[in-house]
Amino acid sequence: MSQFVVHGGRQLSGSIVPQGAKNEALQIISAVLLTAEPVTISNIPDILDVNLLIELLQDMGVKVERPQRDTCIFTADAVDEDYLHSPTFHKKSGRLRGSVMLAGPMLARFKKAFVPKPGGDKIGRRRLDTHIVGFEKLGATYTYHPEDGFYHLEGRAMQGTYMLLDEPSVTGTANIVMAAALTPGTTSIYNAACEPYLQQLCRLINSMGGRISGIGSNLLTIAGVEKLGGATHRMLPDMIEIGSFIGLAAMTQSHLRIKDCGVEHLGIIPDKFRQLGIRFDIEGDDIVVPEQESYEIQTFMDGGVLTIYDHPWPGLTPDLLSILLVVATQARGSVLIHQKMFESRLFFTDKLIDMGAQIILCDPHRAAVIGLGRSQPLRGITMSSPDIRAGVALLIAALSAQGKSTIQNIEQIDRGYQYIDTRLQALGADIVRQA
């Protein structure tokens, strides 16, 4: 396994451009299965999870041209419908939770799909109920086969309907939207996710000839069409990377310009960093974070300790809580980080405690952070990346820490962040990748 060796405590400077959005990519690239015509997608992040999904599509018979590294032209005119039931697919898809996103378009276009138990990182239980129940409400049937580990879905009797989701699952909503796009009749999805990535998926389907209204709200209406055509789509910049770079600048007392951020799509994210006392300016579509000697966590108006928690959009994405927690360790003041949606994402805090951070892990969902106000710098240690977001949070901690840190299992970081070491080196970071 590869590792990063980091010598921290260095100020960084310069400009950095965020990659395309990972979470959007898994939905958008799955949607190419909805049509036999070419679909061109640009600003694709060059990361493990996305490249694995593209590889799965190629294994299914989808033609993929790559005129540039961040652009692909997909043509799904000769799809092997049964590949998704093969041992090869089962093995590969076990490394990627996003493989479940193939079920919706396969049901819509080919009336059958196979869904393996989800894989990916170990951040907690992610259930498939929203996906499967949504497909059932459309009229699909399913059976689980324990001998091969697949859910077998059949959708020849699907018909548009009204459904109320039990949770506003982003991937669940996306899967149901794709299934409904080619299903006769009108489908209404209430309590739908409305994240920018889901909005992007709906806009792509509409540009292919789909008929989706209510985009950006929690009530989506999909009028099924007989056929979808080709389209061209550019993905948004990755809001999680943007938040990571804001936190990196604050922790390392650096002056950074984050370019082409898609600021209008960031929602509440900038406000959450301001609540930690981080100053920055928005110049056009760039975010400029100045060098800051210190930053102070706000309190509630009645003087109570600030609580930051995740919530479905337009609330705070859970993917940034790890970053906010790390940034709080060197702020002045205290904050309670409440991770509601996943029960294992805060377990990386033991590494931060070893580095000298003052954190009380209250339970699997809550951590109280007592900011040190830089009075006691973090110290470098050897640690392992447990998941994508915690891995980058630990990397930010290492870049701000005194001395040498070694981060193992960096394949987890590579799943979500492209060329992260070389991009940080360009800012002046002392980071080396070792095999």
Secondary structure in CASP SS format (residue, H / E / C, confidence):
PFRMAT SS
TARGET T0000
AUTHOR 0000-0000-0000
METHOD secondary structure of the structure
MODEL  1
M C 1.00
S C 1.00
Q E 1.00
F E 1.00
V E 1.00
V E 1.00
H E 1.00
G C 1.00
G C 1.00
R C 1.00
Q C 1.00
L C 1.00
S E 1.00
G E 1.00
S E 1.00
I E 1.00
V C 1.00
P C 1.00
Q C 1.00
G E 1.00
A C 1.00
K H 1.00
N H 1.00
E H 1.00
A H 1.00
L H 1.00
Q H 1.00
I H 1.00
I H 1.00
S H 1.00
A H 1.00
V H 1.00
L H 1.00
L H 1.00
T C 1.00
A C 1.00
E C 1.00
P C 1.00
V E 1.00
T E 1.00
I E 1.00
S E 1.00
N C 1.00
I C 1.00
P C 1.00
D C 1.00
I C 1.00
L H 1.00
D H 1.00
V H 1.00
N H 1.00
L H 1.00
L H 1.00
I H 1.00
E H 1.00
L H 1.00
L H 1.00
Q H 1.00
D H 1.00
M C 1.00
G C 1.00
V C 1.00
K E 1.00
V E 1.00
E E 1.00
R E 1.00
P E 1.00
Q E 1.00
R C 1.00
D C 1.00
T E 1.00
C E 1.00
I E 1.00
F E 1.00
T E 1.00
A C 1.00
D C 1.00
A C 1.00
V C 1.00
D C 1.00
E C 1.00
D C 1.00
Y H 1.00
L H 1.00
H H 1.00
S C 1.00
P H 1.00
T H 1.00
F H 1.00
H H 1.00
K H 1.00
K H 1.00
S H 1.00
G C 1.00
R C 1.00
L C 1.00
R H 1.00
G H 1.00
S H 1.00
V H 1.00
M H 1.00
L H 1.00
A H 1.00
G H 1.00
P H 1.00
M H 1.00
L H 1.00
A H 1.00
R H 1.00
F H 1.00
K C 1.00
K E 1.00
A E 1.00
F E 1.00
V E 1.00
P E 1.00
K C 1.00
P C 1.00
G C 1.00
G C 1.00
D C 1.00
K C 1.00
I C 1.00
G C 1.00
R C 1.00
R C 1.00
R C 1.00
L C 1.00
D H 1.00
T H 1.00
H H 1.00
I H 1.00
V H 1.00
G H 1.00
F H 1.00
E H 1.00
K H 1.00
L C 1.00
G C 1.00
A C 1.00
T E 1.00
Y E 1.00
T E 1.00
Y E 1.00
H E 1.00
P C 1.00
E C 1.00
D C 1.00
G C 1.00
F E 1.00
Y E 1.00
H E 1.00
L E 1.00
E E 1.00
G C 1.00
R C 1.00
A C 1.00
M C 1.00
Q C 1.00
G C 1.00
T C 1.00
Y E 1.00
M E 1.00
L E 1.00
L C 1.00
D C 1.00
E C 1.00
P C 1.00
S C 1.00
V H 1.00
T H 1.00
G H 1.00
T H 1.00
A H 1.00
N H 1.00
I H 1.00
V H 1.00
M H 1.00
A H 1.00
A H 1.00
A H 1.00
L C 1.00
T C 1.00
P C 1.00
G C 1.00
T E 1.00
T E 1.00
S E 1.00
I E 1.00
Y E 1.00
N C 1.00
A C 1.00
A C 1.00
C C 1.00
E C 1.00
P H 1.00
Y H 1.00
L H 1.00
Q H 1.00
Q H 1.00
L H 1.00
C H 1.00
R H 1.00
L H 1.00
I H 1.00
N H 1.00
S H 1.00
M C 1.00
G C 1.00
G C 1.00
R E 1.00
I E 1.00
S E 1.00
G C 1.00
I C 1.00
G C 1.00
S C 1.00
N C 1.00
L E 1.00
L E 1.00
T E 1.00
I E 1.00
A E 1.00
G C 1.00
V C 1.00
E C 1.00
K C 1.00
L C 1.00
G C 1.00
G C 1.00
A E 1.00
T E 1.00
H E 1.00
R E 1.00
M C 1.00
L C 1.00
P E 1.00
D C 1.00
M H 1.00
I H 1.00
E H 1.00
I H 1.00
G H 1.00
S H 1.00
F H 1.00
I H 1.00
G H 1.00
L H 1.00
A H 1.00
A H 1.00
M H 1.00
T C 1.00
Q C 1.00
S C 1.00
H E 1.00
L E 1.00
R E 1.00
I E 1.00
K C 1.00
D C 1.00
C C 1.00
G C 1.00
V H 1.00
E H 1.00
H H 1.00
L C 1.00
G C 1.00
I C 1.00
I H 1.00
P H 1.00
D H 1.00
K H 1.00
F H 1.00
R H 1.00
Q H 1.00
L C 1.00
G C 1.00
I C 1.00
R C 1.00
F C 1.00
D E 1.00
I E 1.00
E E 1.00
G C 1.00
D C 1.00
D E 1.00
I E 1.00
V E 1.00
V E 1.00
P C 1.00
E C 1.00
Q C 1.00
E C 1.00
S C 1.00
Y C 1.00
E E 1.00
I C 1.00
Q C 1.00
T E 1.00
F C 1.00
M C 1.00
D C 1.00
G C 1.00
G C 1.00
V E 1.00
L E 1.00
T E 1.00
I E 1.00
Y E 1.00
D C 1.00
H C 1.00
P C 1.00
W C 1.00
P C 1.00
G C 1.00
L C 1.00
T C 1.00
P H 1.00
D H 1.00
L H 1.00
L H 1.00
S H 1.00
I H 1.00
L H 1.00
L H 1.00
V H 1.00
V H 1.00
A H 1.00
T C 1.00
Q C 1.00
A C 1.00
R E 1.00
G E 1.00
S E 1.00
V E 1.00
L E 1.00
I E 1.00
H E 1.00
Q C 1.00
K C 1.00
M C 1.00
F C 1.00
E C 1.00
S C 1.00
R C 1.00
L C 1.00
F C 1.00
F C 1.00
T H 1.00
D H 1.00
K H 1.00
L H 1.00
I H 1.00
D H 1.00
M C 1.00
G C 1.00
A C 1.00
Q E 1.00
I E 1.00
I E 1.00
L E 1.00
C E 1.00
D E 1.00
P C 1.00
H C 1.00
R E 1.00
A E 1.00
A E 1.00
V E 1.00
I E 1.00
G E 1.00
L E 1.00
G C 1.00
R C 1.00
S C 1.00
Q C 1.00
P C 1.00
L C 1.00
R E 1.00
G C 1.00
I C 1.00
T E 1.00
M E 1.00
S E 1.00
S C 1.00
P C 1.00
D C 1.00
I H 1.00
R H 1.00
A H 1.00
G H 1.00
V H 1.00
A H 1.00
L H 1.00
L H 1.00
I H 1.00
A H 1.00
A H 1.00
L H 1.00
S H 1.00
A C 1.00
Q E 1.00
G C 1.00
K E 1.00
S E 1.00
T E 1.00
I E 1.00
Q E 1.00
N C 1.00
I C 1.00
E H 1.00
Q H 1.00
I H 1.00
D H 1.00
R C 1.00
G C 1.00
Y C 1.00
Q C 1.00
Y C 1.00
I H 1.00
D H 1.00
T H 1.00
R H 1.00
L H 1.00
Q H 1.00
A C 1.00
L C 1.00
G C 1.00
A C 1.00
D E 1.00
I E 1.00
V E 1.00
R E 1.00
Q E 1.00
A C 1.00
END
